[in-house]
Amino acid sequence: MGDVYVIAEPKTTSVPVARNDARFPVRRVYCVGRNYAAHAREMGHDPDREPPFFFSKPADALVESGRTLTFPTMTDDLHHEIELVVAIGVGGSDIPVARALDHVYGYAVGLDMTKRDLQAEAKKLGRPWDLSKGFDESAPCGPIRPASEIGHPDRGIIRLEVNCEERQTGDLSQQIWSVPEVISHLSRYVRLEAGDLIMTGTPAGVTKVSPGDQLVGTVEGVGEVRVTYRSA
């Protein structure tokens, strides 16, 4: 006999796999902060390869590409951050850099939506800024492309348009910490498991999003993510 729960069992969050009816179940979502030098500078920090730091989003903050989203509450300064997303297929702890890519199932394009005003106020007061990053629908994500099909991209244009106007552009080669280094470093602190996603940082150009805006993000050779915010 299986477990009996006192409330309905929460739905498992998952992301579609490109050109496949299967889905990728999501356990945790980790995010790397300030992993592009130009973005670190625009946020007022020294980008000279300081140790990577991480924060998390709830798995159910994920939302599929193509959706129309309700504009989030409690912010007057919502920002977009376009990112390469790494999907972990094999778990492990203290993973060597040289073996890190063996743990990758595939890649996707994601958005780390951020309530910048809440984040700035929390930083000013020395408080956690979880609610500026982990709110509902704060992690739009496109379909996952298996590494067996596309390899392991370490260069290529990463770009975001808002209402057909370019806002962010960069190249994966500009990452301060590479994907293998990010995986290795994070696995020293937590055991990674199959089903984990890692959002790997954003290039410069983060700006305000308004109700009615359409966001289209692309990573060369990986795919796109596309969402629209309902008009006020």
C-alpha positions as CSV (number, residue, x, y, z in Angstrom):
1,M,0.0,0.0,0.0
2,G,1.3,3.4,-0.9
3,D,1.6,6.5,1.2
4,V,-1.7,8.2,2.2
5,Y,-1.5,12.0,2.2
6,V,-3.7,14.4,4.2
7,I,-3.9,16.8,1.2
8,A,-3.8,16.3,-2.5
9,E,-0.2,15.4,-3.6
10,P,1.4,18.5,-5.3
11,K,1.8,18.2,-9.1
12,T,5.3,17.3,-10.4
13,T,6.8,20.3,-12.3
14,S,8.2,19.3,-15.7
15,V,9.6,20.9,-18.9
16,P,9.0,19.6,-22.4
17,V,11.8,17.9,-24.3
18,A,12.1,19.3,-27.8
19,R,10.7,17.2,-30.6
20,N,9.6,14.5,-28.1
21,D,6.5,13.6,-26.3
22,A,8.5,12.9,-23.1
23,R,9.0,15.5,-20.4
24,F,11.9,16.4,-18.1
25,P,10.7,16.3,-14.4
26,V,12.2,19.1,-12.3
27,R,13.5,18.7,-8.8
28,R,15.3,21.9,-8.0
29,V,16.2,25.1,-9.9
30,Y,19.6,26.7,-9.1
31,C,20.8,30.0,-10.5
32,V,24.3,31.5,-10.9
33,G,24.7,35.2,-10.1
34,R,26.7,37.7,-12.1
35,N,28.3,35.2,-14.5
36,Y,28.9,37.7,-17.3
37,A,31.5,40.4,-16.7
38,A,29.5,43.2,-18.4
39,H,26.4,42.4,-16.4
40,A,28.4,42.3,-13.1
41,R,29.7,45.8,-14.0
42,E,26.2,47.1,-14.7
43,M,25.1,45.8,-11.3
44,G,28.0,47.6,-9.6
45,H,30.4,44.6,-8.9
46,D,33.9,43.5,-9.8
47,P,33.7,40.8,-12.4
48,D,37.3,39.5,-12.0
49,R,36.4,35.9,-11.4
50,E,35.1,36.1,-7.9
51,P,33.9,32.7,-6.7
52,P,30.5,31.9,-8.2
53,F,27.5,32.3,-5.9
54,F,24.1,30.7,-6.2
55,F,20.5,31.2,-5.3
56,S,17.4,29.1,-6.0
57,K,13.9,29.3,-7.4
58,P,11.1,26.9,-6.5
59,A,10.6,24.3,-9.1
60,D,7.0,25.4,-9.5
61,A,8.1,28.9,-10.5
62,L,8.8,27.4,-13.9
63,V,6.5,28.2,-16.7
64,E,6.5,26.9,-20.3
65,S,7.4,29.0,-23.3
66,G,4.5,30.4,-25.2
67,R,2.4,31.3,-22.2
68,T,0.7,34.6,-21.5
69,L,1.5,35.6,-17.9
70,T,-0.1,37.8,-15.3
71,F,2.1,40.7,-14.4
72,P,3.5,40.0,-10.9
73,T,2.4,41.9,-7.9
74,M,4.5,43.9,-5.4
75,T,6.9,45.4,-7.9
76,D,7.3,48.5,-10.0
77,D,10.6,47.4,-11.6
78,L,10.4,43.9,-13.1
79,H,13.5,43.0,-15.0
80,H,14.3,40.3,-17.6
81,E,17.5,38.1,-17.5
82,I,18.0,35.8,-20.5
83,E,20.0,32.6,-19.6
84,L,21.3,29.3,-20.8
85,V,19.7,26.5,-18.7
86,V,21.5,23.3,-17.9
87,A,19.4,20.1,-17.2
88,I,21.2,17.6,-15.0
89,G,20.6,14.0,-16.0
90,V,23.0,12.2,-13.6
91,G,23.5,13.1,-10.0
92,G,26.7,13.5,-8.0
93,S,28.6,15.3,-5.4
94,D,32.1,17.0,-5.6
95,I,32.1,16.5,-9.4
96,P,35.4,17.1,-11.1
97,V,35.4,19.8,-13.8
98,A,36.7,17.2,-16.3
99,R,33.7,14.9,-15.7
100,A,31.0,17.6,-15.2
101,L,29.5,17.4,-18.7
102,D,28.9,13.7,-18.2
103,H,26.1,14.7,-15.8
104,V,24.3,16.9,-18.3
105,Y,21.1,15.7,-20.0
106,G,20.6,18.8,-22.1
107,Y,20.1,22.5,-22.4
108,A,17.3,25.1,-22.7
109,V,16.7,28.8,-22.9
110,G,15.2,30.4,-19.8
111,L,14.3,33.8,-18.2
112,D,15.3,34.7,-14.6
113,M,12.6,37.3,-14.0
114,T,13.5,39.6,-11.1
115,K,11.7,42.1,-9.0
116,R,14.7,44.5,-9.0
117,D,13.1,47.0,-6.6
118,L,12.5,44.3,-4.0
119,Q,15.9,42.9,-4.5
120,A,17.6,46.3,-4.1
121,E,15.7,47.0,-0.9
122,A,16.5,43.6,0.6
123,K,20.2,44.1,-0.2
124,K,20.2,47.5,1.3
125,L,18.7,46.1,4.5
126,G,20.9,43.0,4.6
127,R,17.9,40.7,4.2
128,P,17.4,37.6,2.0
129,W,16.0,38.5,-1.5
130,D,14.2,35.2,-2.2
131,L,10.9,36.9,-3.0
132,S,12.5,39.0,-5.6
133,K,13.6,35.9,-7.5
134,G,11.4,33.0,-6.5
135,F,7.9,34.4,-7.1
136,D,5.2,32.7,-9.2
137,E,6.0,32.3,-12.9
138,S,9.4,33.8,-12.4
139,A,11.3,31.2,-14.5
140,P,9.9,30.9,-18.0
141,C,11.7,28.0,-19.8
142,G,11.8,26.7,-23.3
143,P,12.0,23.0,-24.3
144,I,15.1,21.1,-23.4
145,R,17.4,20.0,-26.2
146,P,19.3,16.8,-25.4
147,A,23.1,17.1,-25.4
148,S,23.2,13.9,-27.5
149,E,21.7,16.0,-30.3
150,I,23.4,19.4,-29.9
151,G,26.5,18.7,-27.9
152,H,27.6,21.1,-25.1
153,P,27.4,24.7,-26.3
154,D,30.3,26.9,-25.0
155,R,29.9,29.7,-27.5
156,G,27.1,31.2,-29.5
157,I,24.9,34.3,-29.3
158,I,22.6,34.7,-26.4
159,R,19.9,37.4,-27.1
160,L,16.7,38.9,-25.8
161,E,14.2,41.0,-27.6
162,V,11.3,42.9,-26.0
163,N,8.6,43.9,-28.5
164,C,11.0,43.1,-31.3
165,E,13.6,45.5,-29.9
166,E,17.0,44.0,-28.8
167,R,17.6,44.5,-25.1
168,Q,20.3,41.9,-24.3
169,T,23.0,40.3,-26.4
170,G,26.2,38.5,-25.6
171,D,28.0,35.2,-26.3
172,L,28.2,32.1,-24.1
173,S,32.0,32.3,-24.4
174,Q,31.8,35.5,-22.2
175,Q,30.7,33.5,-19.2
176,I,33.1,34.1,-16.3
177,W,32.6,30.5,-15.1
178,S,32.0,27.8,-17.7
179,V,29.2,25.2,-17.4
180,P,31.6,22.5,-16.3
181,E,33.1,24.8,-13.6
182,V,29.6,25.9,-12.4
183,I,28.5,22.3,-12.1
184,S,31.7,21.3,-10.3
185,H,31.5,24.2,-7.9
186,L,27.8,23.8,-7.0
187,S,28.3,20.1,-6.4
188,R,30.7,20.9,-3.6
189,Y,27.9,22.5,-1.6
190,V,24.9,20.3,-2.5
191,R,24.4,16.9,-4.1
192,L,23.1,17.4,-7.6
193,E,20.4,15.0,-8.7
194,A,18.8,14.1,-12.0
195,G,16.0,16.6,-12.6
196,D,18.0,19.7,-11.4
197,L,18.2,22.7,-13.6
198,I,20.9,25.3,-13.4
199,M,20.4,28.8,-14.9
200,T,23.9,30.0,-15.8
201,G,23.7,33.8,-15.7
202,T,22.8,36.7,-18.0
203,P,24.7,39.1,-20.2
204,A,24.4,42.9,-19.9
205,G,21.3,44.9,-20.8
206,V,18.8,43.9,-18.2
207,T,15.9,46.5,-18.2
208,K,12.4,47.0,-17.1
209,V,9.4,45.0,-18.4
210,S,5.9,46.4,-18.5
211,P,2.4,45.0,-18.9
212,G,1.7,44.1,-22.5
213,D,5.4,43.4,-23.4
214,Q,6.4,40.3,-25.4
215,L,9.7,38.7,-24.6
216,V,11.6,36.5,-27.0
217,G,14.9,35.0,-25.9
218,T,17.3,32.8,-27.9
219,V,20.5,30.9,-27.5
220,E,22.3,30.0,-30.7
221,G,22.0,26.3,-31.3
222,V,19.8,25.7,-28.3
223,G,16.4,27.3,-29.0
224,E,14.1,30.0,-27.7
225,V,11.8,31.0,-24.9
226,R,8.8,33.3,-25.6
227,V,6.3,34.8,-23.1
228,T,3.9,37.8,-23.1
229,Y,2.7,39.8,-20.1
230,R,-1.0,40.6,-20.1
231,S,-1.8,44.3,-20.5
232,A,-2.8,46.1,-17.4
